[in-house]
Amino acid sequence: MARASTTSDAFNAVAEPRRRDILSFLVAQERPVNDIVASLGLPQPSVSKHLRVLLEVGLVDVRRDGRQMFYRTNANAIRPLHEWTSTFERYWRHQLTRIKERAEANELQS
């Protein structure tokens, strides 16, 4: 089966680690491309390419101020990613609780 395009949905878009880095960087506040380039140490054309993908799937919004473009995360579009990954978070929390309980039970038996 062919792999889906990275621009087909948010899940495919965030499969690329540099896009996740960009989203993480933008979570605090909107930023211009040059700030993203400087902070993440990526080439400007690469950052622009990744931002285009994130914009196409709706994970970031853009605002123009004069000649500068400011990007910010779109929290509503990120919500489905968060909800899906929280399923796994609950699973691992449950697993860790079970490990802790076993360790404590073994400690009492010793």
Gaussian input, Z-matrix of N, CA and C with variables (Angstrom, degrees):
# hf/3-21g

backbone

0 1
 N
 C     1     B1
 C     2     B2     1     A1
 N     3     B3     2     A2     1     D1
 C     4     B4     3     A3     2     D2
 C     5     B5     4     A4     3     D3
 N     6     B6     5     A5     4     D4
 C     7     B7     6     A6     5     D5
 C     8     B8     7     A7     6     D6
 N     9     B9     8     A8     7     D7
 C    10    B10     9     A9     8     D8
 C    11    B11    10    A10     9     D9
 N    12    B12    11    A11    10    D10
 C    13    B13    12    A12    11    D11
 C    14    B14    13    A13    12    D12
 N    15    B15    14    A14    13    D13
 C    16    B16    15    A15    14    D14
 C    17    B17    16    A16    15    D15
 N    18    B18    17    A17    16    D16
 C    19    B19    18    A18    17    D17
 C    20    B20    19    A19    18    D18
 N    21    B21    20    A20    19    D19
 C    22    B22    21    A21    20    D20
 C    23    B23    22    A22    21    D21
 N    24    B24    23    A23    22    D22
 C    25    B25    24    A24    23    D23
 C    26    B26    25    A25    24    D24
 N    27    B27    26    A26    25    D25
 C    28    B28    27    A27    26    D26
 C    29    B29    28    A28    27    D27
 N    30    B30    29    A29    28    D28
 C    31    B31    30    A30    29    D29
 C    32    B32    31    A31    30    D30
 N    33    B33    32    A32    31    D31
 C    34    B34    33    A33    32    D32
 C    35    B35    34    A34    33    D33
 N    36    B36    35    A35    34    D34
 C    37    B37    36    A36    35    D35
 C    38    B38    37    A37    36    D36
 N    39    B39    38    A38    37    D37
 C    40    B40    39    A39    38    D38
 C    41    B41    40    A40    39    D39
 N    42    B42    41    A41    40    D40
 C    43    B43    42    A42    41    D41
 C    44    B44    43    A43    42    D42
 N    45    B45    44    A44    43    D43
 C    46    B46    45    A45    44    D44
 C    47    B47    46    A46    45    D45
 N    48    B48    47    A47    46    D46
 C    49    B49    48    A48    47    D47
 C    50    B50    49    A49    48    D48
 N    51    B51    50    A50    49    D49
 C    52    B52    51    A51    50    D50
 C    53    B53    52    A52    51    D51
 N    54    B54    53    A53    52    D52
 C    55    B55    54    A54    53    D53
 C    56    B56    55    A55    54    D54
 N    57    B57    56    A56    55    D55
 C    58    B58    57    A57    56    D56
 C    59    B59    58    A58    57    D57
 N    60    B60    59    A59    58    D58
 C    61    B61    60    A60    59    D59
 C    62    B62    61    A61    60    D60
 N    63    B63    62    A62    61    D61
 C    64    B64    63    A63    62    D62
 C    65    B65    64    A64    63    D63
 N    66    B66    65    A65    64    D64
 C    67    B67    66    A66    65    D65
 C    68    B68    67    A67    66    D66
 N    69    B69    68    A68    67    D67
 C    70    B70    69    A69    68    D68
 C    71    B71    70    A70    69    D69
 N    72    B72    71    A71    70    D70
 C    73    B73    72    A72    71    D71
 C    74    B74    73    A73    72    D72
 N    75    B75    74    A74    73    D73
 C    76    B76    75    A75    74    D74
 C    77    B77    76    A76    75    D75
 N    78    B78    77    A77    76    D76
 C    79    B79    78    A78    77    D77
 C    80    B80    79    A79    78    D78
 N    81    B81    80    A80    79    D79
 C    82    B82    81    A81    80    D80
 C    83    B83    82    A82    81    D81
 N    84    B84    83    A83    82    D82
 C    85    B85    84    A84    83    D83
 C    86    B86    85    A85    84    D84
 N    87    B87    86    A86    85    D85
 C    88    B88    87    A87    86    D86
 C    89    B89    88    A88    87    D87
 N    90    B90    89    A89    88    D88
 C    91    B91    90    A90    89    D89
 C    92    B92    91    A91    90    D90
 N    93    B93    92    A92    91    D91
 C    94    B94    93    A93    92    D92
 C    95    B95    94    A94    93    D93
 N    96    B96    95    A95    94    D94
 C    97    B97    96    A96    95    D95
 C    98    B98    97    A97    96    D96
 N    99    B99    98    A98    97    D97
 C   100   B100    99    A99    98    D98
 C   101   B101   100   A100    99    D99
 N   102   B102   101   A101   100   D100
 C   103   B103   102   A102   101   D101
 C   104   B104   103   A103   102   D102
 N   105   B105   104   A104   103   D103
 C   106   B106   105   A105   104   D104
 C   107   B107   106   A106   105   D105
 N   108   B108   107   A107   106   D106
 C   109   B109   108   A108   107   D107
 C   110   B110   109   A109   108   D108
 N   111   B111   110   A110   109   D109
 C   112   B112   111   A111   110   D110
 C   113   B113   112   A112   111   D111
 N   114   B114   113   A113   112   D112
 C   115   B115   114   A114   113   D113
 C   116   B116   115   A115   114   D114
 N   117   B117   116   A116   115   D115
 C   118   B118   117   A117   116   D116
 C   119   B119   118   A118   117   D117
 N   120   B120   119   A119   118   D118
 C   121   B121   120   A120   119   D119
 C   122   B122   121   A121   120   D120
 N   123   B123   122   A122   121   D121
 C   124   B124   123   A123   122   D122
 C   125   B125   124   A124   123   D123
 N   126   B126   125   A125   124   D124
 C   127   B127   126   A126   125   D125
 C   128   B128   127   A127   126   D126
 N   129   B129   128   A128   127   D127
 C   130   B130   129   A129   128   D128
 C   131   B131   130   A130   129   D129
 N   132   B132   131   A131   130   D130
 C   133   B133   132   A132   131   D131
 C   134   B134   133   A133   132   D132
 N   135   B135   134   A134   133   D133
 C   136   B136   135   A135   134   D134
 C   137   B137   136   A136   135   D135
 N   138   B138   137   A137   136   D136
 C   139   B139   138   A138   137   D137
 C   140   B140   139   A139   138   D138
 N   141   B141   140   A140   139   D139
 C   142   B142   141   A141   140   D140
 C   143   B143   142   A142   141   D141
 N   144   B144   143   A143   142   D142
 C   145   B145   144   A144   143   D143
 C   146   B146   145   A145   144   D144
 N   147   B147   146   A146   145   D145
 C   148   B148   147   A147   146   D146
 C   149   B149   148   A148   147   D147
 N   150   B150   149   A149   148   D148
 C   151   B151   150   A150   149   D149
 C   152   B152   151   A151   150   D150
 N   153   B153   152   A152   151   D151
 C   154   B154   153   A153   152   D152
 C   155   B155   154   A154   153   D153
 N   156   B156   155   A155   154   D154
 C   157   B157   156   A156   155   D155
 C   158   B158   157   A157   156   D156
 N   159   B159   158   A158   157   D157
 C   160   B160   159   A159   158   D158
 C   161   B161   160   A160   159   D159
 N   162   B162   161   A161   160   D160
 C   163   B163   162   A162   161   D161
 C   164   B164   163   A163   162   D162
 N   165   B165   164   A164   163   D163
 C   166   B166   165   A165   164   D164
 C   167   B167   166   A166   165   D165
 N   168   B168   167   A167   166   D166
 C   169   B169   168   A168   167   D167
 C   170   B170   169   A169   168   D168
 N   171   B171   170   A170   169   D169
 C   172   B172   171   A171   170   D170
 C   173   B173   172   A172   171   D171
 N   174   B174   173   A173   172   D172
 C   175   B175   174   A174   173   D173
 C   176   B176   175   A175   174   D174
 N   177   B177   176   A176   175   D175
 C   178   B178   177   A177   176   D176
 C   179   B179   178   A178   177   D177
 N   180   B180   179   A179   178   D178
 C   181   B181   180   A180   179   D179
 C   182   B182   181   A181   180   D180
 N   183   B183   182   A182   181   D181
 C   184   B184   183   A183   182   D182
 C   185   B185   184   A184   183   D183
 N   186   B186   185   A185   184   D184
 C   187   B187   186   A186   185   D185
 C   188   B188   187   A187   186   D186
 N   189   B189   188   A188   187   D187
 C   190   B190   189   A189   188   D188
 C   191   B191   190   A190   189   D189
 N   192   B192   191   A191   190   D190
 C   193   B193   192   A192   191   D191
 C   194   B194   193   A193   192   D192
 N   195   B195   194   A194   193   D193
 C   196   B196   195   A195   194   D194
 C   197   B197   196   A196   195   D195
 N   198   B198   197   A197   196   D196
 C   199   B199   198   A198   197   D197
 C   200   B200   199   A199   198   D198
 N   201   B201   200   A200   199   D199
 C   202   B202   201   A201   200   D200
 C   203   B203   202   A202   201   D201
 N   204   B204   203   A203   202   D202
 C   205   B205   204   A204   203   D203
 C   206   B206   205   A205   204   D204
 N   207   B207   206   A206   205   D205
 C   208   B208   207   A207   206   D206
 C   209   B209   208   A208   207   D207
 N   210   B210   209   A209   208   D208
 C   211   B211   210   A210   209   D209
 C   212   B212   211   A211   210   D210
 N   213   B213   212   A212   211   D211
 C   214   B214   213   A213   212   D212
 C   215   B215   214   A214   213   D213
 N   216   B216   215   A215   214   D214
 C   217   B217   216   A216   215   D215
 C   218   B218   217   A217   216   D216
 N   219   B219   218   A218   217   D217
 C   220   B220   219   A219   218   D218
 C   221   B221   220   A220   219   D219
 N   222   B222   221   A221   220   D220
 C   223   B223   222   A222   221   D221
 C   224   B224   223   A223   222   D222
 N   225   B225   224   A224   223   D223
 C   226   B226   225   A225   224   D224
 C   227   B227   226   A226   225   D225
 N   228   B228   227   A227   226   D226
 C   229   B229   228   A228   227   D227
 C   230   B230   229   A229   228   D228
 N   231   B231   230   A230   229   D229
 C   232   B232   231   A231   230   D230
 C   233   B233   232   A232   231   D231
 N   234   B234   233   A233   232   D232
 C   235   B235   234   A234   233   D233
 C   236   B236   235   A235   234   D234
 N   237   B237   236   A236   235   D235
 C   238   B238   237   A237   236   D236
 C   239   B239   238   A238   237   D237
 N   240   B240   239   A239   238   D238
 C   241   B241   240   A240   239   D239
 C   242   B242   241   A241   240   D240
 N   243   B243   242   A242   241   D241
 C   244   B244   243   A243   242   D242
 C   245   B245   244   A244   243   D243
 N   246   B246   245   A245   244   D244
 C   247   B247   246   A246   245   D245
 C   248   B248   247   A247   246   D246
 N   249   B249   248   A248   247   D247
 C   250   B250   249   A249   248   D248
 C   251   B251   250   A250   249   D249
 N   252   B252   251   A251   250   D250
 C   253   B253   252   A252   251   D251
 C   254   B254   253   A253   252   D252
 N   255   B255   254   A254   253   D253
 C   256   B256   255   A255   254   D254
 C   257   B257   256   A256   255   D255
 N   258   B258   257   A257   256   D256
 C   259   B259   258   A258   257   D257
 C   260   B260   259   A259   258   D258
 N   261   B261   260   A260   259   D259
 C   262   B262   261   A261   260   D260
 C   263   B263   262   A262   261   D261
 N   264   B264   263   A263   262   D262
 C   265   B265   264   A264   263   D263
 C   266   B266   265   A265   264   D264
 N   267   B267   266   A266   265   D265
 C   268   B268   267   A267   266   D266
 C   269   B269   268   A268   267   D267
 N   270   B270   269   A269   268   D268
 C   271   B271   270   A270   269   D269
 C   272   B272   271   A271   270   D270
 N   273   B273   272   A272   271   D271
 C   274   B274   273   A273   272   D272
 C   275   B275   274   A274   273   D273
 N   276   B276   275   A275   274   D274
 C   277   B277   276   A276   275   D275
 C   278   B278   277   A277   276   D276
 N   279   B279   278   A278   277   D277
 C   280   B280   279   A279   278   D278
 C   281   B281   280   A280   279   D279
 N   282   B282   281   A281   280   D280
 C   283   B283   282   A282   281   D281
 C   284   B284   283   A283   282   D282
 N   285   B285   284   A284   283   D283
 C   286   B286   285   A285   284   D284
 C   287   B287   286   A286   285   D285
 N   288   B288   287   A287   286   D286
 C   289   B289   288   A288   287   D287
 C   290   B290   289   A289   288   D288
 N   291   B291   290   A290   289   D289
 C   292   B292   291   A291   290   D290
 C   293   B293   292   A292   291   D291
 N   294   B294   293   A293   292   D292
 C   295   B295   294   A294   293   D293
 C   296   B296   295   A295   294   D294
 N   297   B297   296   A296   295   D295
 C   298   B298   297   A297   296   D296
 C   299   B299   298   A298   297   D297
 N   300   B300   299   A299   298   D298
 C   301   B301   300   A300   299   D299
 C   302   B302   301   A301   300   D300
 N   303   B303   302   A302   301   D301
 C   304   B304   303   A303   302   D302
 C   305   B305   304   A304   303   D303
 N   306   B306   305   A305   304   D304
 C   307   B307   306   A306   305   D305
 C   308   B308   307   A307   306   D306
 N   309   B309   308   A308   307   D307
 C   310   B310   309   A309   308   D308
 C   311   B311   310   A310   309   D309
 N   312   B312   311   A311   310   D310
 C   313   B313   312   A312   311   D311
 C   314   B314   313   A313   312   D312
 N   315   B315   314   A314   313   D313
 C   316   B316   315   A315   314   D314
 C   317   B317   316   A316   315   D315
 N   318   B318   317   A317   316   D316
 C   319   B319   318   A318   317   D317
 C   320   B320   319   A319   318   D318
 N   321   B321   320   A320   319   D319
 C   322   B322   321   A321   320   D320
 C   323   B323   322   A322   321   D321
 N   324   B324   323   A323   322   D322
 C   325   B325   324   A324   323   D323
 C   326   B326   325   A325   324   D324
 N   327   B327   326   A326   325   D325
 C   328   B328   327   A327   326   D326
 C   329   B329   328   A328   327   D327

   B1=1.4425
   B2=1.5249
   B3=1.3096
   B4=1.4648
   B5=1.5225
   B6=1.3099
   B7=1.4605
   B8=1.5240
   B9=1.3113
   B10=1.4672
   B11=1.5229
   B12=1.3054
   B13=1.4602
   B14=1.5190
   B15=1.3333
   B16=1.4667
   B17=1.5185
   B18=1.3181
   B19=1.4598
   B20=1.5220
   B21=1.3199
   B22=1.4572
   B23=1.5262
   B24=1.3244
   B25=1.4592
   B26=1.5239
   B27=1.3114
   B28=1.4697
   B29=1.5228
   B30=1.3238
   B31=1.4655
   B32=1.5221
   B33=1.3182
   B34=1.4634
   B35=1.5225
   B36=1.3214
   B37=1.4615
   B38=1.5283
   B39=1.3292
   B40=1.4619
   B41=1.5282
   B42=1.3064
   B43=1.4673
   B44=1.5295
   B45=1.3068
   B46=1.4633
   B47=1.5333
   B48=1.3310
   B49=1.4750
   B50=1.5287
   B51=1.3279
   B52=1.4724
   B53=1.5228
   B54=1.3189
   B55=1.4670
   B56=1.5213
   B57=1.3266
   B58=1.4621
   B59=1.5281
   B60=1.3317
   B61=1.4690
   B62=1.5267
   B63=1.3126
   B64=1.4703
   B65=1.5254
   B66=1.3337
   B67=1.4681
   B68=1.5223
   B69=1.3193
   B70=1.4668
   B71=1.5199
   B72=1.3231
   B73=1.4634
   B74=1.5288
   B75=1.3175
   B76=1.4620
   B77=1.5266
   B78=1.3120
   B79=1.4641
   B80=1.5309
   B81=1.3069
   B82=1.4710
   B83=1.5284
   B84=1.3244
   B85=1.4738
   B86=1.5119
   B87=1.3297
   B88=1.4571
   B89=1.5246
   B90=1.3238
   B91=1.4635
   B92=1.5244
   B93=1.3337
   B94=1.4701
   B95=1.5346
   B96=1.3116
   B97=1.4644
   B98=1.5248
   B99=1.3291
   B100=1.4688
   B101=1.5259
   B102=1.3349
   B103=1.4691
   B104=1.5302
   B105=1.3261
   B106=1.4677
   B107=1.5241
   B108=1.3149
   B109=1.4658
   B110=1.5248
   B111=1.3359
   B112=1.4666
   B113=1.5294
   B114=1.3057
   B115=1.4581
   B116=1.5287
   B117=1.3289
   B118=1.4617
   B119=1.5242
   B120=1.3359
   B121=1.4581
   B122=1.5175
   B123=1.3082
   B124=1.4668
   B125=1.5216
   B126=1.3300
   B127=1.4662
   B128=1.5319
   B129=1.3226
   B130=1.4649
   B131=1.5274
   B132=1.3398
   B133=1.4725
   B134=1.5355
   B135=1.3151
   B136=1.4641
   B137=1.5302
   B138=1.3188
   B139=1.4651
   B140=1.5237
   B141=1.3181
   B142=1.4639
   B143=1.5313
   B144=1.3284
   B145=1.4687
   B146=1.5346
   B147=1.3152
   B148=1.4631
   B149=1.5270
   B150=1.3215
   B151=1.4637
   B152=1.5265
   B153=1.3110
   B154=1.4671
   B155=1.5292
   B156=1.3338
   B157=1.4681
   B158=1.5261
   B159=1.3328
   B160=1.4634
   B161=1.5235
   B162=1.3141
   B163=1.4664
   B164=1.5276
   B165=1.3339
   B166=1.4681
   B167=1.5263
   B168=1.3249
   B169=1.4677
   B170=1.5269
   B171=1.3202
   B172=1.4562
   B173=1.5172
   B174=1.3309
   B175=1.4636
   B176=1.5234
   B177=1.3257
   B178=1.4596
   B179=1.5202
   B180=1.3149
   B181=1.4622
   B182=1.5169
   B183=1.3175
   B184=1.4635
   B185=1.5200
   B186=1.3398
   B187=1.4642
   B188=1.5170
   B189=1.3066
   B190=1.4628
   B191=1.5208
   B192=1.3367
   B193=1.4620
   B194=1.5176
   B195=1.3260
   B196=1.4656
   B197=1.5187
   B198=1.3234
   B199=1.4679
   B200=1.5259
   B201=1.3285
   B202=1.4567
   B203=1.5288
   B204=1.3437
   B205=1.4608
   B206=1.5294
   B207=1.3182
   B208=1.4581
   B209=1.5310
   B210=1.3222
   B211=1.4618
   B212=1.5130
   B213=1.3214
   B214=1.4682
   B215=1.5309
   B216=1.3279
   B217=1.4650
   B218=1.5193
   B219=1.3147
   B220=1.4584
   B221=1.5298
   B222=1.3099
   B223=1.4670
   B224=1.5239
   B225=1.3151
   B226=1.4731
   B227=1.5190
   B228=1.3222
   B229=1.4632
   B230=1.5252
   B231=1.3325
   B232=1.4622
   B233=1.5358
   B234=1.3049
   B235=1.4618
   B236=1.5330
   B237=1.3408
   B238=1.4733
   B239=1.5271
   B240=1.3327
   B241=1.4622
   B242=1.5262
   B243=1.3031
   B244=1.4614
   B245=1.5290
   B246=1.3243
   B247=1.4636
   B248=1.5318
   B249=1.3110
   B250=1.4609
   B251=1.5252
   B252=1.3349
   B253=1.4628
   B254=1.5200
   B255=1.3322
   B256=1.4660
   B257=1.5264
   B258=1.3230
   B259=1.4657
   B260=1.5153
   B261=1.3155
   B262=1.4554
   B263=1.5216
   B264=1.3074
   B265=1.4587
   B266=1.5257
   B267=1.3307
   B268=1.4679
   B269=1.5226
   B270=1.3296
   B271=1.4640
   B272=1.5254
   B273=1.3384
   B274=1.4642
   B275=1.5187
   B276=1.3040
   B277=1.4612
   B278=1.5293
   B279=1.3317
   B280=1.4656
   B281=1.5267
   B282=1.3270
   B283=1.4658
   B284=1.5306
   B285=1.3100
   B286=1.4636
   B287=1.5311
   B288=1.3150
   B289=1.4643
   B290=1.5267
   B291=1.3287
   B292=1.4666
   B293=1.5311
   B294=1.3063
   B295=1.4714
   B296=1.5267
   B297=1.3404
   B298=1.4716
   B299=1.5254
   B300=1.3319
   B301=1.4661
   B302=1.5271
   B303=1.3199
   B304=1.4655
   B305=1.5322
   B306=1.3192
   B307=1.4662
   B308=1.5288
   B309=1.3266
   B310=1.4617
   B311=1.5247
   B312=1.3216
   B313=1.4776
   B314=1.5318
   B315=1.3182
   B316=1.4629
   B317=1.5285
   B318=1.3153
   B319=1.4625
   B320=1.5291
   B321=1.3239
   B322=1.4662
   B323=1.5242
   B324=1.3394
   B325=1.4633
   B326=1.5274
   B327=1.2983
   B328=1.4698
   B329=1.4940
   A1=109.29
   A2=115.77
   A3=120.81
   A4=109.76
   A5=115.26
   A6=121.63
   A7=109.41
   A8=116.21
   A9=120.93
   A10=109.95
   A11=114.66
   A12=120.94
   A13=109.81
   A14=116.33
   A15=120.05
   A16=111.60
   A17=116.68
   A18=119.24
   A19=111.72
   A20=118.15
   A21=119.61
   A22=112.62
   A23=117.89
   A24=120.40
   A25=110.14
   A26=114.88
   A27=120.72
   A28=112.15
   A29=117.06
   A30=119.85
   A31=111.59
   A32=117.04
   A33=119.75
   A34=111.29
   A35=116.67
   A36=119.83
   A37=111.56
   A38=117.56
   A39=119.59
   A40=112.61
   A41=117.23
   A42=119.76
   A43=109.93
   A44=117.54
   A45=122.96
   A46=108.48
   A47=118.10
   A48=120.79
   A49=114.53
   A50=118.66
   A51=119.42
   A52=111.08
   A53=117.65
   A54=119.65
   A55=110.29
   A56=117.03
   A57=119.60
   A58=109.85
   A59=116.92
   A60=120.37
   A61=110.88
   A62=116.15
   A63=120.82
   A64=110.12
   A65=117.25
   A66=120.01
   A67=111.43
   A68=116.74
   A69=120.58
   A70=111.08
   A71=115.83
   A72=120.07
   A73=111.04
   A74=117.09
   A75=121.20
   A76=113.56
   A77=117.80
   A78=119.67
   A79=112.52
   A80=117.70
   A81=120.62
   A82=112.67
   A83=116.57
   A84=120.36
   A85=109.58
   A86=115.60
   A87=118.82
   A88=109.25
   A89=114.71
   A90=119.32
   A91=110.49
   A92=115.76
   A93=119.14
   A94=109.78
   A95=115.47
   A96=121.59
   A97=111.13
   A98=117.84
   A99=120.67
   A100=112.48
   A101=117.98
   A102=120.69
   A103=111.02
   A104=115.63
   A105=120.28
   A106=109.48
   A107=116.32
   A108=121.77
   A109=110.18
   A110=116.23
   A111=120.77
   A112=111.87
   A113=116.64
   A114=119.96
   A115=112.84
   A116=116.89
   A117=120.03
   A118=113.32
   A119=116.86
   A120=120.13
   A121=113.83
   A122=116.38
   A123=121.33
   A124=109.17
   A125=117.40
   A126=119.34
   A127=110.68
   A128=116.35
   A129=121.35
   A130=112.45
   A131=120.11
   A132=118.41
   A133=112.47
   A134=116.57
   A135=120.62
   A136=110.78
   A137=116.75
   A138=121.20
   A139=109.66
   A140=117.34
   A141=120.87
   A142=110.87
   A143=116.11
   A144=120.67
   A145=110.24
   A146=116.77
   A147=120.31
   A148=111.49
   A149=116.53
   A150=119.76
   A151=111.19
   A152=117.36
   A153=121.00
   A154=110.12
   A155=116.28
   A156=120.16
   A157=110.14
   A158=117.12
   A159=121.05
   A160=111.50
   A161=116.08
   A162=121.30
   A163=110.79
   A164=117.14
   A165=121.61
   A166=112.37
   A167=117.24
   A168=119.48
   A169=111.72
   A170=117.38
   A171=122.01
   A172=115.76
   A173=118.56
   A174=120.27
   A175=113.21
   A176=117.02
   A177=120.87
   A178=109.19
   A179=114.84
   A180=122.89
   A181=106.95
   A182=115.65
   A183=119.95
   A184=109.16
   A185=114.40
   A186=122.18
   A187=107.10
   A188=116.10
   A189=120.99
   A190=108.97
   A191=114.78
   A192=121.72
   A193=105.93
   A194=116.35
   A195=120.50
   A196=109.49
   A197=115.80
   A198=120.26
   A199=112.62
   A200=115.87
   A201=119.58
   A202=111.42
   A203=114.92
   A204=122.10
   A205=107.73
   A206=116.91
   A207=122.64
   A208=108.88
   A209=115.36
   A210=121.39
   A211=110.00
   A212=115.46
   A213=121.72
   A214=108.05
   A215=115.19
   A216=118.76
   A217=109.60
   A218=114.95
   A219=122.31
   A220=106.33
   A221=116.61
   A222=121.80
   A223=112.61
   A224=117.65
   A225=119.99
   A226=111.76
   A227=117.18
   A228=120.66
   A229=111.56
   A230=116.98
   A231=121.15
   A232=110.90
   A233=118.14
   A234=122.31
   A235=113.00
   A236=120.94
   A237=119.12
   A238=113.13
   A239=117.51
   A240=120.64
   A241=110.15
   A242=115.75
   A243=120.90
   A244=111.01
   A245=116.12
   A246=119.50
   A247=111.08
   A248=116.99
   A249=120.45
   A250=110.72
   A251=117.49
   A252=119.64
   A253=111.94
   A254=118.55
   A255=120.03
   A256=111.12
   A257=117.64
   A258=120.93
   A259=109.80
   A260=116.47
   A261=121.14
   A262=111.65
   A263=115.85
   A264=119.79
   A265=109.61
   A266=117.27
   A267=120.86
   A268=110.69
   A269=116.64
   A270=120.66
   A271=110.63
   A272=116.83
   A273=120.12
   A274=111.73
   A275=118.18
   A276=120.41
   A277=109.52
   A278=116.34
   A279=120.91
   A280=110.39
   A281=116.90
   A282=120.73
   A283=110.89
   A284=116.95
   A285=120.60
   A286=111.27
   A287=116.53
   A288=119.99
   A289=109.97
   A290=116.94
   A291=121.02
   A292=111.17
   A293=117.32
   A294=121.18
   A295=109.94
   A296=115.63
   A297=120.18
   A298=110.27
   A299=116.30
   A300=119.92
   A301=111.24
   A302=117.85
   A303=121.34
   A304=111.09
   A305=116.07
   A306=120.16
   A307=109.95
   A308=117.17
   A309=120.73
   A310=110.92
   A311=117.55
   A312=120.97
   A313=110.14
   A314=116.65
   A315=120.51
   A316=111.09
   A317=115.64
   A318=120.49
   A319=110.59
   A320=116.95
   A321=121.04
   A322=111.10
   A323=116.41
   A324=120.72
   A325=112.01
   A326=116.43
   A327=119.60
   A328=113.55
   D1=136.15
   D2=-179.01
   D3=-72.70
   D4=145.46
   D5=178.08
   D6=-75.59
   D7=140.70
   D8=179.84
   D9=-68.01
   D10=150.92
   D11=177.50
   D12=-62.24
   D13=146.41
   D14=179.31
   D15=-66.18
   D16=-15.21
   D17=179.81
   D18=-99.49
   D19=8.77
   D20=-176.57
   D21=-78.49
   D22=-33.40
   D23=178.88
   D24=-162.50
   D25=171.90
   D26=-176.56
   D27=-62.44
   D28=-37.00
   D29=-177.82
   D30=-64.33
   D31=-42.45
   D32=177.31
   D33=-69.28
   D34=-36.05
   D35=-179.28
   D36=-64.04
   D37=-40.97
   D38=-177.37
   D39=-83.74
   D40=1.72
   D41=174.92
   D42=-67.41
   D43=-21.31
   D44=-179.81
   D45=-86.27
   D46=119.10
   D47=-175.75
   D48=-57.63
   D49=-36.42
   D50=-179.33
   D51=-67.03
   D52=-30.66
   D53=176.51
   D54=-69.54
   D55=-37.43
   D56=176.08
   D57=-64.82
   D58=-38.51
   D59=177.00
   D60=-61.33
   D61=-42.72
   D62=179.44
   D63=-63.62
   D64=-46.31
   D65=178.34
   D66=-59.80
   D67=-42.04
   D68=178.93
   D69=-62.65
   D70=-39.89
   D71=179.99
   D72=-66.96
   D73=-35.18
   D74=-176.55
   D75=-82.91
   D76=-8.42
   D77=-174.06
   D78=-63.74
   D79=-33.41
   D80=-176.72
   D81=-74.40
   D82=-39.85
   D83=-178.14
   D84=-166.87
   D85=164.11
   D86=177.10
   D87=-71.20
   D88=149.30
   D89=-175.60
   D90=-144.78
   D91=151.21
   D92=174.30
   D93=-79.11
   D94=161.57
   D95=-178.94
   D96=-54.83
   D97=-42.55
   D98=-177.58
   D99=-59.80
   D100=-35.86
   D101=176.82
   D102=-65.55
   D103=-39.41
   D104=179.63
   D105=-65.63
   D106=-44.87
   D107=178.68
   D108=-58.48
   D109=-49.82
   D110=-176.91
   D111=-64.82
   D112=-42.40
   D113=-176.01
   D114=-72.31
   D115=-41.26
   D116=-174.98
   D117=-93.09
   D118=-10.65
   D119=178.09
   D120=67.61
   D121=29.10
   D122=178.21
   D123=-101.95
   D124=152.53
   D125=176.37
   D126=-64.55
   D127=144.95
   D128=-178.06
   D129=-56.11
   D130=-44.07
   D131=179.37
   D132=-61.63
   D133=-34.90
   D134=178.51
   D135=-66.57
   D136=-44.94
   D137=178.84
   D138=-61.14
   D139=-43.75
   D140=-179.96
   D141=-62.17
   D142=-41.00
   D143=178.85
   D144=-62.77
   D145=-46.18
   D146=179.99
   D147=-65.65
   D148=-40.48
   D149=177.52
   D150=-62.70
   D151=-37.28
   D152=178.40
   D153=-61.37
   D154=-44.51
   D155=178.48
   D156=-62.70
   D157=-47.23
   D158=-179.91
   D159=-61.59
   D160=-36.39
   D161=177.89
   D162=-68.29
   D163=-42.44
   D164=-178.64
   D165=-62.74
   D166=-34.15
   D167=179.47
   D168=-92.70
   D169=-0.72
   D170=173.61
   D171=86.65
   D172=10.57
   D173=-178.77
   D174=-78.55
   D175=-19.39
   D176=174.31
   D177=-130.18
   D178=155.35
   D179=172.90
   D180=-115.20
   D181=157.75
   D182=-179.95
   D183=-129.45
   D184=146.33
   D185=177.24
   D186=-133.76
   D187=131.53
   D188=178.20
   D189=-95.18
   D190=133.89
   D191=174.11
   D192=-131.50
   D193=99.27
   D194=-173.95
   D195=66.44
   D196=-123.42
   D197=179.98
   D198=-92.12
   D199=-6.35
   D200=-175.18
   D201=-98.50
   D202=142.03
   D203=176.95
   D204=-106.16
   D205=130.76
   D206=178.66
   D207=-112.28
   D208=128.51
   D209=-178.21
   D210=-109.94
   D211=146.33
   D212=176.45
   D213=-146.40
   D214=156.57
   D215=178.71
   D216=-71.92
   D217=152.06
   D218=175.59
   D219=-106.13
   D220=97.33
   D221=-174.39
   D222=-58.64
   D223=-36.83
   D224=179.92
   D225=-63.64
   D226=-37.14
   D227=179.87
   D228=-74.82
   D229=-25.60
   D230=-179.93
   D231=-80.89
   D232=-20.11
   D233=-177.07
   D234=-52.23
   D235=-47.21
   D236=179.24
   D237=-59.85
   D238=-34.78
   D239=176.35
   D240=-64.42
   D241=-44.96
   D242=-179.95
   D243=-62.90
   D244=-45.35
   D245=-178.86
   D246=-62.81
   D247=-40.87
   D248=-179.83
   D249=-66.53
   D250=-47.23
   D251=-178.42
   D252=-69.13
   D253=-25.96
   D254=179.40
   D255=-65.02
   D256=-25.24
   D257=174.47
   D258=-58.67
   D259=-44.15
   D260=-179.65
   D261=-72.75
   D262=-32.84
   D263=177.10
   D264=-61.32
   D265=-44.71
   D266=178.18
   D267=-62.02
   D268=-40.68
   D269=178.86
   D270=-60.44
   D271=-50.14
   D272=-177.48
   D273=-68.17
   D274=-34.54
   D275=176.34
   D276=-62.78
   D277=-42.42
   D278=177.39
   D279=-62.46
   D280=-43.93
   D281=179.88
   D282=-62.58
   D283=-43.26
   D284=179.84
   D285=-65.52
   D286=-36.85
   D287=176.75
   D288=-63.16
   D289=-42.38
   D290=178.58
   D291=-63.36
   D292=-41.92
   D293=178.33
   D294=-61.99
   D295=-44.54
   D296=179.86
   D297=-61.46
   D298=-44.42
   D299=179.93
   D300=-62.26
   D301=-41.84
   D302=177.99
   D303=-63.59
   D304=-43.54
   D305=-179.40
   D306=-63.12
   D307=-43.22
   D308=179.37
   D309=-66.29
   D310=-37.67
   D311=178.38
   D312=-66.22
   D313=-41.12
   D314=178.09
   D315=-65.60
   D316=-36.61
   D317=179.54
   D318=-65.14
   D319=-38.86
   D320=179.45
   D321=-69.11
   D322=-31.80
   D323=-179.19
   D324=-76.97
   D325=-20.45
   D326=-177.31
   D327=-76.29

